[in-house]
Amino acid sequence: MIRPKVKHGLALVAMTVILAGCSSAAGTQGVQGATAGDTTKAADQAKTFETYGAPNSWANYGQEFTDFCMAKFSFDCNRTDRSQGEDMSSAEEIAAYDAEKNNPKAILADIGILFAGAAEKKGVLSSYVAAGATKLPSYLYGQNGGWEATFVGVPGFVVNVDYLTSKGIAVPQSWADLAKPQYKGLVGFGKPGSSGTATMAFVAMNLAAGGTLTDYGKGITYAKQLLSNIQGVPEGNADQFEKGAVPIQIKYDFNLIALANQEKAKSINAQVVIPSDGSIYAPSAIIMNKYDTAHADFGSMFMDWILTDQGQTDFAKFGARPIRYVLGQLTLPDSAKSLWLPDSQYTQVKTVDTSKIDIANIADIWQNQVGAGG
């Protein structure tokens, strides 16, 4: 258990290990190649900007955009149509930036940080480096601009206890439990190698099974056992969870918390489980599209905002741990952490060195060695 008085110090060490591998993907000599946004232009752009993979229900992005625009422009820019591609994976978002270069649609997108290097190699990122990003360690933002770490999540799962109880099935407490035959067709999971969340979850499963970051043999064996429980099952949303169509869903802890609280308000017994056999800390990042020059002022101003005290606190209020908090750069009031799970549930959460995690390798393992197909 991480004690409150030493949380920041331990978290700093943890995040240094977690994210050390990102520096090589980001380059080494970057400078701020684009200027900060013009407020007047950004205010106009706020009326039409769009995003990928950043719905209201993802780490509090809806509140982020509302608070940002109210603070800067005195109106709420969180329009219903600003959130597009809500179910897109990190890989799909990057591919869309590239495919739509002649008719760009989204200025900003949320990705798993393991995909930042792929976005850079694809050449789709803005050269803007937010002022706040330069205060982060170099491996937490793009040295040539275009991306920055935002918050941290932990892979786990949420369970519709009422549904399982009605079927006489026990609530799983570990990854090992989740592979048992009684959960066949009940578990919603994304695609490792494409989804950042699913990739990190598979890494966590492998480590929990006794594997390492260089040996996925144990994870492959485990995943083959899990396969019959997830095949043919969608990743899952709130409606499918509530109806029991997908009563167990694997996601990051902050989204699990949000879903559970939403269902509890409807008197549905939902339980968030951080697997007792272990999980990992996994960071997210935001990327800015270089092709959407029509919204560049808005994009650069929001990149600045998201690392401010208020921008970071909005993540915390949703249940996510802000990147500046885990680095010891931000103090949060208890009120901002009211939705967080107890530290006691995180005793088996591990740190990982992401330089040893190759997205292409994970995709190949899942496709060809686990045999999960598309």
KAUR-V391738 format. One record per residue. SS is DSSP state (H for helix, E for strand, - for the rest). PSI is psi in degrees with one decimal (none if undefined). D_CENTER is the distance of its C-alpha to the mean C-alpha in whole Angstrom. Layout:
SS | PSI | D_CENTER
SS | PSI | D_CENTER
This chain:
- | 136.8 | 23
- | 115.6 | 22
- | 143.3 | 25
H | -38.1 | 24
H | -18.1 | 27
H | 9.6 | 25
H | -48.2 | 21
H | -43.8 | 21
H | -44.9 | 23
H | -38.5 | 21
H | -35.1 | 18
H | -44.5 | 19
H | -43.0 | 20
H | -47.9 | 17
H | -29.9 | 15
H | -40.5 | 18
H | -43.2 | 18
H | -45.3 | 14
H | 5.7 | 14
- | -31.0 | 17
- | -10.1 | 17
H | -19.6 | 15
H | -37.2 | 19
H | -34.4 | 21
H | -25.3 | 18
H | -11.0 | 19
- | 178.0 | 22
- | -16.6 | 25
- | 23.0 | 27
- | 150.3 | 25
- | 165.8 | 26
- | 105.5 | 26
- | 0.7 | 27
- | 148.2 | 26
- | 159.6 | 28
- | 154.8 | 26
- | 150.4 | 26
- | 124.1 | 29
H | -41.7 | 29
H | -44.9 | 31
H | -41.4 | 30
H | -37.3 | 26
H | -39.0 | 28
H | -40.0 | 29
H | -25.7 | 26
- | -18.8 | 24
- | -12.7 | 26
- | -2.9 | 25
- | 154.5 | 21
- | 161.0 | 19
E | 160.2 | 15
E | 139.0 | 13
- | 25.7 | 10
- | 57.8 | 10
- | 168.9 | 12
- | -33.2 | 13
- | 3.8 | 12
- | 98.6 | 8
- | 16.7 | 8
- | 26.2 | 12
H | -33.0 | 12
H | -47.0 | 15
H | -34.6 | 17
H | -49.9 | 15
H | -38.3 | 17
H | -51.3 | 20
H | -40.4 | 21
H | -51.1 | 20
H | -34.4 | 23
H | -39.3 | 25
H | -37.3 | 25
H | -35.1 | 26
H | -5.6 | 28
- | 27.3 | 29
- | 158.8 | 28
- | 117.2 | 24
- | 4.4 | 23
- | 68.0 | 20
- | 155.2 | 22
H | -39.5 | 21
H | -1.1 | 22
H | -26.4 | 19
E | 107.9 | 16
E | 162.9 | 17
- | 44.5 | 15
- | -26.7 | 13
- | 8.8 | 12
- | 141.8 | 12
- | 169.7 | 10
H | -45.4 | 9
H | -39.5 | 13
H | -36.0 | 14
H | -44.6 | 13
H | -43.3 | 15
H | -37.2 | 18
H | -41.8 | 18
H | -44.9 | 19
H | -45.9 | 21
H | -29.9 | 23
- | 19.5 | 23
- | -31.0 | 25
- | -8.8 | 28
- | 65.7 | 27
- | 143.4 | 23
- | -37.0 | 21
- | 131.2 | 18
- | -31.6 | 18
E | 151.4 | 14
E | 146.5 | 11
E | 132.9 | 7
E | 161.6 | 6
E | 140.0 | 5
H | -20.8 | 8
H | -18.6 | 10
H | -2.1 | 11
H | -42.2 | 12
H | -39.5 | 16
H | -37.9 | 16
H | -38.8 | 16
H | -44.5 | 18
H | -31.1 | 21
H | -18.0 | 21
- | 31.2 | 22
- | -1.1 | 20
E | 146.9 | 19
- | 159.6 | 21
- | 8.0 | 23
- | 129.6 | 22
- | 115.0 | 21
- | 145.4 | 20
- | -41.5 | 23
H | -26.8 | 20
H | -32.9 | 18
H | -11.6 | 21
H | -8.1 | 21
- | 158.3 | 18
- | 150.8 | 19
H | -24.0 | 20
H | 1.4 | 17
H | 7.1 | 14
E | 160.3 | 15
- | 118.3 | 17
- | -23.7 | 21
- | 13.2 | 22
- | 170.3 | 20
- | -15.7 | 17
E | 156.4 | 14
E | 147.8 | 13
E | 150.0 | 10
E | -50.8 | 9
E | 175.5 | 8
E | 142.2 | 7
E | 162.4 | 6
E | 121.9 | 9
E | 134.0 | 9
E | -157.1 | 12
E | 155.7 | 14
E | 143.8 | 16
E | 131.2 | 20
E | 92.4 | 22
H | -38.8 | 25
H | -43.3 | 28
H | -47.5 | 27
H | -40.7 | 27
H | -38.8 | 30
H | -21.7 | 32
- | 1.2 | 32
- | 29.5 | 33
- | 134.1 | 30
- | 154.3 | 28
- | 122.3 | 25
- | 145.6 | 23
- | -2.9 | 22
- | 167.4 | 21
H | -40.6 | 20
H | -42.6 | 23
H | -41.1 | 24
H | -22.3 | 22
- | -0.9 | 24
- | 149.9 | 27
H | -22.8 | 29
H | -12.6 | 29
H | 15.3 | 25
- | 127.7 | 26
- | 12.1 | 25
- | -6.1 | 23
E | 122.8 | 19
E | 129.7 | 17
- | 142.7 | 14
- | -164.3 | 12
- | 109.2 | 14
E | 140.0 | 13
- | -16.8 | 14
- | -48.7 | 13
E | 129.8 | 9
H | -41.2 | 7
H | -47.5 | 6
H | -36.8 | 10
H | -48.4 | 11
H | -34.1 | 9
H | -40.4 | 11
H | -38.8 | 14
H | -43.6 | 14
H | -41.5 | 14
H | -44.3 | 17
H | -45.7 | 19
H | -40.2 | 19
H | -30.1 | 20
- | -5.3 | 23
- | 6.6 | 24
- | -177.3 | 23
- | 177.5 | 22
- | -9.7 | 20
- | -3.9 | 23
- | 108.1 | 24
- | 14.8 | 22
H | -46.5 | 26
H | -38.0 | 25
H | -36.0 | 21
H | -45.5 | 23
H | -45.1 | 26
H | -47.4 | 23
H | -33.7 | 21
H | -33.7 | 25
H | -35.1 | 26
H | -25.9 | 22
H | -45.2 | 23
H | -18.8 | 26
H | -19.0 | 23
H | -19.4 | 21
- | 133.3 | 23
- | 2.9 | 24
- | 127.5 | 21
- | 161.8 | 18
- | -34.9 | 15
- | 143.2 | 16
- | -175.3 | 16
H | -42.1 | 17
H | -43.7 | 21
H | -32.5 | 21
H | -47.9 | 20
H | -38.3 | 23
H | -8.1 | 25
- | 6.4 | 25
- | -38.7 | 24
- | 80.3 | 20
- | -9.8 | 21
E | 123.0 | 19
E | 130.2 | 15
E | 119.1 | 12
E | -174.8 | 9
E | 154.1 | 7
H | -40.5 | 10
H | -33.3 | 9
H | -31.3 | 9
H | -43.1 | 12
H | -46.2 | 14
H | -44.2 | 14
H | -43.7 | 15
H | -43.4 | 17
H | -36.9 | 19
H | -41.8 | 19
H | -35.9 | 21
H | -31.7 | 23
- | -19.3 | 24
- | 14.1 | 26
- | 26.9 | 28
- | 129.0 | 25
- | 102.3 | 25
E | 133.9 | 21
E | 130.1 | 20
E | 130.7 | 17
E | 119.3 | 17
- | 113.1 | 16
- | 132.7 | 18
- | -19.7 | 21
- | 9.0 | 21
- | 150.9 | 18
E | -169.8 | 14
E | 159.5 | 12
E | 133.8 | 10
E | 124.7 | 7
E | 152.3 | 6
E | 164.7 | 4
E | 164.0 | 8
E | 139.5 | 10
E | 148.6 | 13
E | 129.5 | 16
E | 118.6 | 18
- | -23.5 | 22
- | -23.2 | 24
- | 66.4 | 23
H | -21.6 | 26
H | -16.5 | 27
H | 22.8 | 24
H | -36.8 | 23
H | -44.9 | 25
H | -46.6 | 22
H | -46.2 | 19
H | -37.2 | 21
H | -36.8 | 21
H | -35.3 | 18
H | -37.3 | 17
H | -47.9 | 19
H | -42.3 | 18
- | -17.4 | 15
- | 2.8 | 16
- | 168.7 | 19
H | -46.6 | 20
H | -41.2 | 19
H | -42.6 | 16
H | -37.7 | 14
H | -33.4 | 16
H | -38.6 | 15
H | -45.1 | 11
H | -40.1 | 14
H | -19.7 | 16
H | -17.1 | 13
- | -1.0 | 12
- | 148.9 | 9
E | 114.5 | 11
E | 148.7 | 11
H | -39.1 | 12
H | -28.8 | 16
H | -47.2 | 16
H | -18.2 | 15
- | -0.6 | 17
- | 16.2 | 20
- | -3.8 | 20
- | 132.0 | 20
- | 129.7 | 22
- | 140.0 | 21
- | 156.5 | 23
H | -31.9 | 23
H | -28.9 | 23
H | -14.6 | 19
H | 17.3 | 18
- | -24.2 | 20
- | -5.0 | 17
- | 145.8 | 16
- | 156.0 | 17
- | 147.0 | 20
H | -27.1 | 20
H | -22.3 | 22
H | -4.8 | 19
H | 17.2 | 18
- | -25.2 | 21
- | 15.2 | 20
E | 128.1 | 16
E | 160.1 | 17
- | 151.3 | 16
- | 155.8 | 16
- | 105.0 | 17
H | -12.0 | 15
H | -17.8 | 18
H | 3.4 | 19
- | 112.8 | 16
- | 118.0 | 17
H | -43.5 | 15
H | -38.2 | 19
H | -42.7 | 20
H | -42.3 | 17
H | -43.0 | 18
H | -43.0 | 22
H | -47.4 | 21
H | -40.2 | 20
H | -46.5 | 22
H | -26.7 | 25
H | -38.4 | 25
- | -35.2 | 24
- | 28.5 | 25
- | -14.7 | 22
- | -155.5 | 23
- | none | 21
